[in-house]
Amino acid sequence: MGKGVIRYWAAARSAAGVDEEPFDAATLAQALETARGTRDAEFSRVVARSSFLIDGDPVGTRPHDTVRLPEGATVEVLPPFAGG
């Protein structure tokens, strides 16, 4: 398992109620499941529509259970946004 931090941006930050939080997980799927914890359905909805960066690299369409999280990783949660 790797320890690191999840950073939330825009609507994801609002839904999470925090700017960032630590994780202890081996994969992106595990980290997100833990982050869902006791949060409401709005958080899950926003995260489901978000894109993710791991240490600045896009996850893209890879299944989250195949995305390994290295020790000290930073996961960025980027919800869709208008503009360019």
Secondary structure, 3 states (H helix, E strand, C coil): CEEEEEEECCHHHHHHCCCEEEEEECEHHHHHHHHHCCCCHHHHHHHHHCEEEECCEECCCCCHHHCECCCCCEEEEECCCCCC
